[in-house]
């Protein structure tokens, strides 16, 4: 069985991205395993994982666009900007689809976000979430990012709305939900988050940890591995002649 290739994992809720990598190291008996596009423990969905020699392609795949579906609950803000945090404020929230769509229009295109305190960004060598857990709040500079589209998919209750977001790298979806709530004057936080696509990989391609276990028991793991060149097909190709082949293979 080849131990080099790419797996698209449907990350379960409450697993860290590292948990997925640790499990697959055990399944494959391979230490060279990495992932692109970290997902928070509460998030689910597409997590591309690179096995063996495929780990060399991680950086080439990380730059791809992402697509998410998120439930935003209006009228409640939390310190983490999602449902795992402590409630800070509550407000009556009656948001019509028209009001929501008007607010969403301000969050398309190039926007600025202030990353949340509960994030992995470093300040003076410490992660922001480490400072936040100690009650320390520091000023965080806004960051420019890109939201290609954000659309309203439907209501999940009186104050809960399902949103679909297509964006570039570095967008905090929970901050997006929080900021939309601020724009509407009632506050909001993110209740659920699923990444439905990352670059060329979609949720339809993804396998659950349980499915991986089944394939391993049937000695069919090689069927799940996507070839290393799959995520590189969008890059321009350069053909070299036989005279140049040796030089290229040696790093020139």
C-alpha positions as a Markdown table, in Angstrom:
| # | Residue | x | y | z |
|---|---|---|---|---|
| 1 | Unk | 0.0 | 0.0 | 0.0 |
| 2 | Unk | 1.2 | 3.5 | -0.9 |
| 3 | Unk | 1.6 | 5.7 | 2.1 |
| 4 | Unk | 1.8 | 8.9 | 0.2 |
| 5 | Unk | -1.2 | 10.9 | -0.8 |
| 6 | Unk | -3.9 | 13.2 | 0.4 |
| 7 | Unk | -7.0 | 12.4 | 2.5 |
| 8 | Unk | -10.0 | 14.7 | 2.9 |
| 9 | Unk | -11.3 | 14.2 | 6.4 |
| 10 | Unk | -14.7 | 15.3 | 7.7 |
| 11 | Unk | -13.5 | 16.5 | 11.1 |
| 12 | Unk | -15.9 | 15.7 | 13.9 |
| 13 | Unk | -17.0 | 18.3 | 16.4 |
| 14 | Unk | -14.9 | 18.5 | 19.6 |
| 15 | Unk | -11.8 | 17.0 | 17.8 |
| 16 | Unk | -8.8 | 19.3 | 17.3 |
| 17 | Unk | -7.1 | 19.2 | 13.9 |
| 18 | Unk | -4.1 | 17.7 | 15.7 |
| 19 | Unk | -6.4 | 14.9 | 17.0 |
| 20 | Unk | -7.1 | 13.9 | 13.4 |
| 21 | Unk | -3.4 | 13.9 | 12.5 |
| 22 | Unk | -2.6 | 11.8 | 15.6 |
| 23 | Unk | -5.3 | 9.2 | 14.7 |
| 24 | Unk | -4.0 | 8.9 | 11.1 |
| 25 | Unk | -0.4 | 8.5 | 12.2 |
| 26 | Unk | -1.6 | 5.5 | 14.1 |
| 27 | Unk | -3.7 | 4.1 | 11.3 |
| 28 | Unk | -1.0 | 4.5 | 8.7 |
| 29 | Unk | 2.0 | 3.9 | 10.9 |
| 30 | Unk | 3.5 | 7.0 | 9.3 |
| 31 | Unk | 5.0 | 10.0 | 11.2 |
| 32 | Unk | 5.0 | 12.4 | 8.2 |
| 33 | Unk | 1.4 | 13.5 | 8.3 |
| 34 | Unk | 0.2 | 17.1 | 8.3 |
| 35 | Unk | -2.9 | 19.1 | 7.5 |
| 36 | Unk | -3.8 | 22.5 | 6.0 |
| 37 | Unk | -6.3 | 25.0 | 7.3 |
| 38 | Unk | -6.7 | 24.4 | 11.0 |
| 39 | Unk | -10.3 | 24.0 | 12.2 |
| 40 | Unk | -11.4 | 25.0 | 15.8 |
| 41 | Unk | -12.6 | 22.0 | 17.9 |
| 42 | Unk | -16.2 | 23.1 | 17.7 |
| 43 | Unk | -16.0 | 23.3 | 13.9 |
| 44 | Unk | -16.7 | 20.4 | 11.5 |
| 45 | Unk | -16.0 | 19.6 | 7.9 |
| 46 | Unk | -13.3 | 19.6 | 5.3 |
| 47 | Unk | -9.8 | 19.1 | 6.6 |
| 48 | Unk | -7.2 | 18.1 | 4.0 |
| 49 | Unk | -4.6 | 15.8 | 5.4 |
| 50 | Unk | -1.2 | 15.0 | 3.7 |
| 51 | Unk | 0.5 | 11.7 | 4.2 |
| 52 | Unk | 4.1 | 10.8 | 3.6 |
| 53 | Unk | 5.8 | 12.6 | 0.7 |
| 54 | Unk | 2.5 | 14.5 | 0.1 |
| 55 | Unk | 3.4 | 16.7 | 3.1 |
| 56 | Unk | 5.6 | 18.8 | 0.7 |
| 57 | Unk | 2.4 | 20.1 | -1.0 |
| 58 | Unk | 0.8 | 21.5 | 2.2 |
| 59 | Unk | 1.8 | 25.1 | 1.5 |
| 60 | Unk | 0.6 | 25.0 | -2.1 |
| 61 | Unk | -2.9 | 24.0 | -0.9 |
| 62 | Unk | -3.2 | 26.3 | 2.1 |
| 63 | Unk | -3.7 | 29.4 | -0.2 |
| 64 | Unk | -7.0 | 28.0 | -1.7 |
| 65 | Unk | -10.3 | 29.6 | -1.0 |
| 66 | Unk | -12.6 | 28.2 | 1.6 |
| 67 | Unk | -16.4 | 27.8 | 1.8 |
| 68 | Unk | -18.3 | 27.6 | 5.1 |
| 69 | Unk | -21.9 | 27.2 | 6.4 |
| 70 | Unk | -22.4 | 28.9 | 9.8 |
| 71 | Unk | -25.3 | 29.3 | 12.2 |
| 72 | Unk | -25.4 | 32.8 | 13.7 |
| 73 | Unk | -27.5 | 33.4 | 16.8 |
| 74 | Unk | -28.6 | 37.1 | 17.1 |
| 75 | Unk | -29.2 | 38.8 | 20.4 |
| 76 | Unk | -26.4 | 37.1 | 22.4 |
| 77 | Unk | -22.7 | 38.0 | 22.5 |
| 78 | Unk | -20.0 | 35.8 | 24.1 |
| 79 | Unk | -16.4 | 36.3 | 25.0 |
| 80 | Unk | -15.2 | 33.8 | 22.4 |
| 81 | Unk | -17.7 | 35.0 | 19.8 |
| 82 | Unk | -19.1 | 31.4 | 19.5 |
| 83 | Unk | -21.3 | 29.1 | 21.6 |
| 84 | Unk | -18.3 | 27.8 | 23.7 |
| 85 | Unk | -17.9 | 31.1 | 25.5 |
| 86 | Unk | -19.4 | 32.9 | 28.4 |
| 87 | Unk | -22.4 | 35.1 | 27.6 |
| 88 | Unk | -21.5 | 38.8 | 27.8 |
| 89 | Unk | -24.7 | 40.5 | 26.7 |
| 90 | Unk | -28.2 | 39.7 | 25.6 |
| 91 | Unk | -30.6 | 41.9 | 23.6 |
| 92 | Unk | -34.0 | 41.4 | 22.0 |
| 93 | Unk | -33.4 | 40.3 | 18.4 |
| 94 | Unk | -36.0 | 40.4 | 15.8 |
| 95 | Unk | -34.1 | 40.5 | 12.5 |
| 96 | Unk | -36.0 | 40.3 | 9.2 |
| 97 | Unk | -34.4 | 38.7 | 6.1 |
| 98 | Unk | -34.4 | 42.1 | 4.5 |
| 99 | Unk | -32.5 | 43.7 | 7.4 |
| 100 | Unk | -30.0 | 40.8 | 7.4 |
| 101 | Unk | -29.4 | 41.1 | 3.7 |
| 102 | Unk | -28.7 | 44.8 | 4.0 |
| 103 | Unk | -26.2 | 44.1 | 6.7 |
| 104 | Unk | -24.5 | 41.3 | 4.8 |
| 105 | Unk | -23.8 | 43.7 | 1.9 |
| 106 | Unk | -21.3 | 45.5 | 4.0 |
| 107 | Unk | -19.2 | 42.4 | 4.6 |
| 108 | Unk | -18.6 | 41.4 | 1.0 |
| 109 | Unk | -15.3 | 42.2 | -0.6 |
| 110 | Unk | -12.1 | 43.4 | 1.2 |
| 111 | Unk | -12.9 | 44.0 | 4.8 |
| 112 | Unk | -11.0 | 44.5 | 8.1 |
| 113 | Unk | -11.4 | 42.2 | 11.1 |
| 114 | Unk | -10.1 | 42.5 | 14.6 |
| 115 | Unk | -9.1 | 38.9 | 15.4 |
| 116 | Unk | -10.7 | 37.6 | 18.6 |
| 117 | Unk | -8.8 | 37.3 | 21.9 |
| 118 | Unk | -9.6 | 33.6 | 21.8 |
| 119 | Unk | -7.3 | 32.9 | 18.8 |
| 120 | Unk | -3.9 | 31.4 | 18.2 |
| 121 | Unk | -2.3 | 34.7 | 17.1 |
| 122 | Unk | 0.9 | 35.5 | 19.1 |
| 123 | Unk | 1.6 | 38.6 | 21.1 |
| 124 | Unk | 5.1 | 38.8 | 22.7 |
| 125 | Unk | 5.5 | 35.1 | 22.3 |
| 126 | Unk | 2.2 | 34.2 | 23.9 |
| 127 | Unk | -1.0 | 33.0 | 22.2 |
| 128 | Unk | -3.9 | 35.4 | 22.6 |
| 129 | Unk | -6.1 | 32.6 | 24.0 |
| 130 | Unk | -3.5 | 32.0 | 26.7 |
| 131 | Unk | -3.7 | 35.7 | 27.7 |
| 132 | Unk | -7.5 | 35.7 | 27.5 |
| 133 | Unk | -7.8 | 32.6 | 29.8 |
| 134 | Unk | -5.9 | 34.6 | 32.4 |
| 135 | Unk | -8.3 | 37.6 | 32.0 |
| 136 | Unk | -5.7 | 39.7 | 30.1 |
| 137 | Unk | -7.0 | 41.8 | 27.2 |
| 138 | Unk | -4.6 | 43.3 | 24.8 |
| 139 | Unk | -5.1 | 45.6 | 21.8 |
| 140 | Unk | -5.2 | 43.6 | 18.5 |
| 141 | Unk | -4.5 | 45.3 | 15.2 |
| 142 | Unk | -7.2 | 45.0 | 12.5 |
| 143 | Unk | -6.3 | 42.6 | 9.7 |
| 144 | Unk | -7.4 | 42.9 | 6.1 |
| 145 | Unk | -9.1 | 39.9 | 4.6 |
| 146 | Unk | -11.4 | 39.0 | 1.7 |
| 147 | Unk | -15.0 | 37.7 | 1.7 |
| 148 | Unk | -16.0 | 36.8 | -1.8 |
| 149 | Unk | -19.6 | 36.1 | -0.9 |
| 150 | Unk | -21.9 | 35.8 | 2.1 |
| 151 | Unk | -25.5 | 34.7 | 1.7 |
| 152 | Unk | -28.5 | 34.0 | 3.8 |
| 153 | Unk | -29.7 | 30.3 | 3.4 |
| 154 | Unk | -32.6 | 30.3 | 5.8 |
| 155 | Unk | -33.8 | 30.6 | 9.4 |
| 156 | Unk | -33.1 | 27.9 | 11.9 |
| 157 | Unk | -35.4 | 29.5 | 14.6 |
| 158 | Unk | -36.6 | 33.0 | 15.6 |
| 159 | Unk | -33.1 | 34.3 | 16.2 |
| 160 | Unk | -30.9 | 31.8 | 14.4 |
| 161 | Unk | -29.9 | 32.2 | 10.7 |
| 162 | Unk | -27.8 | 29.9 | 8.5 |
| 163 | Unk | -25.2 | 31.7 | 6.4 |
| 164 | Unk | -22.9 | 30.5 | 3.6 |
| 165 | Unk | -19.5 | 32.3 | 3.3 |
| 166 | Unk | -16.9 | 32.0 | 0.5 |
| 167 | Unk | -13.7 | 33.6 | 1.5 |
| 168 | Unk | -9.9 | 33.8 | 1.3 |
| 169 | Unk | -7.4 | 32.7 | 3.9 |
| 170 | Unk | -7.4 | 34.3 | 7.3 |
| 171 | Unk | -11.1 | 35.1 | 7.8 |
| 172 | Unk | -12.5 | 34.4 | 11.3 |
| 173 | Unk | -16.1 | 33.3 | 10.7 |
| 174 | Unk | -17.1 | 33.7 | 14.3 |
| 175 | Unk | -15.8 | 37.3 | 14.2 |
| 176 | Unk | -17.8 | 37.8 | 11.0 |
| 177 | Unk | -21.0 | 36.6 | 12.8 |
| 178 | Unk | -20.1 | 38.9 | 15.8 |
| 179 | Unk | -19.5 | 41.9 | 13.5 |
| 180 | Unk | -22.8 | 41.3 | 11.6 |
| 181 | Unk | -24.6 | 41.3 | 14.9 |
| 182 | Unk | -22.9 | 44.6 | 15.9 |
| 183 | Unk | -24.0 | 46.1 | 12.6 |
| 184 | Unk | -27.6 | 45.1 | 13.3 |
| 185 | Unk | -27.4 | 46.6 | 16.9 |
| 186 | Unk | -28.3 | 43.4 | 18.7 |
| 187 | Unk | -25.1 | 41.4 | 18.8 |
| 188 | Unk | -24.5 | 37.8 | 17.7 |
| 189 | Unk | -22.4 | 34.8 | 18.1 |
| 190 | Unk | -21.6 | 31.7 | 16.0 |
| 191 | Unk | -23.4 | 28.5 | 17.0 |
| 192 | Unk | -22.1 | 26.0 | 14.5 |
| 193 | Unk | -19.6 | 26.0 | 11.7 |
| 194 | Unk | -19.0 | 23.5 | 8.9 |
| 195 | Unk | -16.3 | 23.9 | 6.3 |
| 196 | Unk | -17.9 | 22.6 | 3.1 |
| 197 | Unk | -15.0 | 23.2 | 0.8 |
| 198 | Unk | -11.2 | 24.0 | 0.9 |
| 199 | Unk | -9.6 | 24.7 | -2.4 |
| 200 | Unk | -10.4 | 21.8 | -4.7 |
| 201 | Unk | -11.7 | 19.6 | -1.9 |
| 202 | Unk | -15.3 | 19.5 | -0.9 |
| 203 | Unk | -17.4 | 17.8 | 1.8 |
| 204 | Unk | -18.6 | 15.3 | -0.8 |
| 205 | Unk | -15.0 | 14.0 | -0.9 |
| 206 | Unk | -14.6 | 13.8 | 2.8 |
| 207 | Unk | -14.4 | 10.7 | 5.0 |
| 208 | Unk | -15.2 | 10.4 | 8.6 |
| 209 | Unk | -12.8 | 8.8 | 11.1 |
| 210 | Unk | -15.2 | 5.9 | 11.3 |
| 211 | Unk | -15.0 | 5.4 | 7.5 |
| 212 | Unk | -11.2 | 5.5 | 7.7 |
| 213 | Unk | -11.3 | 2.7 | 10.4 |
| 214 | Unk | -13.5 | 0.6 | 8.2 |
| 215 | Unk | -11.2 | 1.0 | 5.2 |
| 216 | Unk | -8.2 | 0.1 | 7.4 |
| 217 | Unk | -9.9 | -3.0 | 8.7 |
| 218 | Unk | -10.6 | -4.0 | 5.0 |
| 219 | Unk | -7.0 | -3.2 | 4.0 |
| 220 | Unk | -8.4 | -0.6 | 1.5 |
| 221 | Unk | -6.8 | 2.6 | 2.8 |
| 222 | Unk | -5.0 | 3.1 | -0.5 |
| 223 | Unk | -8.3 | 3.6 | -2.2 |
| 224 | Unk | -8.9 | 6.7 | -0.1 |
| 225 | Unk | -5.6 | 8.4 | -0.9 |
| 226 | Unk | -5.7 | 11.2 | -3.5 |
| 227 | Unk | -2.6 | 11.4 | -5.7 |
| 228 | Unk | -0.1 | 14.0 | -4.8 |
| 229 | Unk | -0.5 | 15.9 | -8.0 |
| 230 | Unk | -4.3 | 16.4 | -7.7 |
| 231 | Unk | -4.1 | 19.8 | -5.9 |
| 232 | Unk | -1.4 | 21.0 | -8.2 |
| 233 | Unk | -3.3 | 20.8 | -11.5 |
| 234 | Unk | -4.2 | 24.5 | -11.4 |
| 235 | Unk | -0.5 | 25.4 | -11.5 |
| 236 | Unk | 1.2 | 26.1 | -14.9 |
| 237 | Unk | 3.3 | 23.2 | -16.1 |
| 238 | Unk | 6.8 | 23.6 | -17.5 |
| 239 | Unk | 8.3 | 20.8 | -19.6 |
| 240 | Unk | 12.1 | 20.3 | -19.6 |
| 241 | Unk | 14.2 | 18.4 | -22.1 |
| 242 | Unk | 16.4 | 15.5 | -21.3 |
| 243 | Unk | 19.5 | 17.7 | -21.0 |
| 244 | Unk | 17.8 | 19.7 | -18.2 |
| 245 | Unk | 16.2 | 16.8 | -16.4 |
| 246 | Unk | 19.2 | 15.9 | -14.3 |
| 247 | Unk | 19.7 | 19.6 | -13.1 |
| 248 | Unk | 16.0 | 19.9 | -12.2 |
| 249 | Unk | 16.0 | 16.7 | -10.2 |
| 250 | Unk | 18.9 | 18.1 | -8.3 |
| 251 | Unk | 17.2 | 21.3 | -7.3 |
| 252 | Unk | 18.1 | 23.7 | -10.1 |
